[in-house]
């Protein structure tokens, strides 16, 4: 499954209307809501905030006041043709005074998304977890070796040592019996 590595912004002008496409890699619906709120604050004077997202099995589109089917679905179609997942595409429109008609709007929202995707770097995702491992100081060397194929995102040294680790589900299954005192915090996707 693919998504994009970094947020992408791209602007196109069609018949004096400005279409700003923002592509964002997202992991859950809450991130999508936050991003939509942020865009509406950042582009307060925009005429429309049309979007589509694919996040695991959740797919949603919004025409945000444009004629039905002329904005959200064209954006979604572009994302689906690229076989993307865990992605939000928002097209912010500033109306330029010239009406584009239904066909013109479909082309404009599709093209805005296509052009933004040309700037994107694509990454593969694999299902994974964030886990917390707690262990004693003498076990640190052993744990460092065991976790060499993972991404350690946090280390704390107190009475015991705590590592917070991103690990693919495949790696986790291989070594779950060897991991000492672990706690699964959340299921995530890991870029590979």
N, C-alpha and C positions, 0 to 999 in steps of 0.2 A: 504494500500500500504506500502511496506517495502523497507528500504534501510539499509545502515550500519551506525553505530554510529560514528566510528572513522576511519581514514585512516589506511589501512593495507598494510604491505610490507611482501612479502614472496619470498624466493629464492629456486629453485630446479635446480639440475644439471642433464642433460640427454645427454649421449654420449659426454661428455666434453663441451657441450654448457650450458651456464648459462641463466636461465629464471627467471627474477625478475618480479613478479606480484605486481602491485600497485593498490589497490582499493580505490576509493575516492567517498564520498558522494557529489553530486553536485546539485545545484538548477536551473542552467540555462546554456545555450550554452557558454556564455562568461566565466564562471568559467571553463568549459571544455577546452576552448582554452588556458586559462592561465595555467592550469595544464599541458597540453601537451607541451607548451613552456618550462615550468619549468623542466619537466622530460628530455627534450632534452638537456637542459643546464647542468642538474645534472649528466646525464649519456651520456656525449658527445661522448665517444668512442664506444658506443653500435652499433651493426650491424643493429638491427631492433627495431622499436617502434610500435608494433601492438596493436590495441585497439578496444574496443567496448563500446558504451554508450547507456543507455536508460534514457531519460530525458523527462518526461511527454509523449507527443506523438512523440518525436523525437528519432529515432534510427539510429545509424550510426556505420559502421565497417571500419577498415583499416587493410590491410595486409602489408602495408609499405615495399614493395619489396619482401615479401615472395610470393611463388606461390599462385595464386588467390584461395581464399576459404580455405586456410590452417591455417589461424591465426585469423583474425577478426571474422569470422562466428563461429568458435568453441568457442571463448571467449563469444560472444553474446549468443550462445546456453546455456552455463552454467548459465549466468545471468538470462535468460528467464525461465529456469527450476526451478530456485529459486524464481521466481515471484518477482524479484527486479525491482525497479524503482529509478530514481534520483541517478544513479550510473555510474561511469566511471571505467573501468578496462583496465589498460595498462600493457602489457607484454613486458618488455625490454629484448632483446636477445643479448648475447655476443656469437658469433659463435665460436665453439670449434674445428673446423677442420673436423668434421665428418658429412656428409650429412645425414639427417634423412628420406628423401623421403616424399611424400605428406601425407601418413598415419601417419608417425612418427611425422610430424609437427602438424597435427590435434590433435594427442594424447598429444603432449608436451604442446601446447597452452591451451588445455582443462584442462590438469592436473595442470598446473601452476595456472590457475584461481580457480579450485576446491580446491587446497591446501590453497590458500590465503583465500578463503571463510570460511575454517575451523577455521581460526583465528578471523573471524569477529564477532562483536556483532551486532545483528539486531535490528532495531527499526521500529515502525509504524509511518507513517506520516499522518497528516490530513491537508487539505487545511486551510490556515489562511491568516492573514494580519499583517503588521506592521502599527500601527496607532500612530498619535501624538495627545494627548489630552491637551488642554490648558484651565486652569481654575484659579479662584481666590484663595487666601490663605484660606478664610473661608470654601471653598468647598473641601479642601484637605482630610479631614477625610471621607467625603462621597465618594470621588473618590477612596480612598484606599480600602474602603469596596466594592465598585462596581467592582473594578479591582482585587479582591482577587483571582480569578480563572485564571488570566492571568500572563504573565511573563513581569514584568516591566524591560526594558533593559537600560533606561536612565531617569534621573530626572534632571531638571534645575529649579532653583529658581531665577527669575528675577522680573519684574513688576508683572508678573503672573507666575504660576507654569506650567511647561511643563513635561509631562510624555510621553516617547516613549514606546510602549507596543506591545508585540507579542500576538495575540489573534486568536483563531480558528474561522473560518467562522460561525460555529454554535453558539459560545458564542457571537460573534459580532451581529448576527441577534437578539439574545435575548435581548441585551442591547443597541442597537444602538440609540434608542430614549432617553436613559438616559445619554449617553455620551455627555458631554458638549464640544462644539467647537472642534470636532475631524477632523483630516486630514488623509486620507489613503495614506500611502507612497508607499507601494508595496504589491502585493500578494505573499505569500510565503508558504512553507510547515513547519509545526510545529511537532516536535517529541512528541509522546505521549507514 
